[in-house]
């Protein structure tokens, strides 16, 4: 039997939503073992002077407990 836990995190990229997801998972993987998936809960853009300056994602990350 496996038991999983879900955590929420926010990641930002200057390039794209996809890059923000990749950076968020990579950073979480540094301290969380057993990541099995992630759900993009929300996407937002950061805007300055009418230009998009960043892409932000709120993620729900699922991992299996030891």
Buried (B, 14 or more C-beta within 10 A) or exposed (E): EEEEEEEEBEBBBEEEBEBBBBBBBEEBEEEBEEBEEBEBEEEBEEEEEEEEEBBBBBBBBBBEEE
